[in-house]
Amino acid sequence: MATSPTPSPFHLMQSNAQNAIDGTYAEDLVFIARTKGINTASAADATRASFGAKGIFRSISHDLKTGELSAPRSSTVPVVSIVQALLSWEPRQGDVIYRPASNTAYEVTNIELQGMMRVRFELVALEDDTI
C-alpha cells in the first residue's frame, strides 16, 4: 500500500501561517459559475455548482500617470485571495464572486497564482441585477 509523502517542514509552516491569516482576515464568499459565449450575455453555468468558501477581500490602489503633463490619478482594484484547496472548481474569467458582508457581487477579470497555496482574483463590481 502506497503512503502519501510527509509534508516538508516548510510546507507545514506555510500552511499554519495561511490558517492564521485566514482565521483573522477571511470572510464568507460565494463563487458563482457563469458561462459566456461569443456575442452572448453571461448566464449561469449549470455544469459547475455554486459554492461558499472563506477568502480575503481587499482593494488595492494603483497610481496612474497617463502622460507627462497630466496630473497623477489613482485607481482601486478589488481583489480576493483564497487558499486554492478551498475551491470546488477552478474559477474562470467571467465567473462571479458574491460578498454577503456587503451584499455586492464582482466579476472575475484576472486570475493569478499567489505563492504555493493561494490564488488571487482581480475583480470588477457588478450592477445589482446582473447575478
Secondary structure, 3 states (H helix, E strand, C coil): CCCCCCCCHHHHHHHHHHHHHHHHHCEEEEEECEECCCCCCCEECCCCCCEEEEEEEEEEEEEECCCCCCCCEEEEEEEEEEEHHHCCCCCCCCCEEEECCCCEEEEEEEEEEECCCEEEEEEEECCHHHC
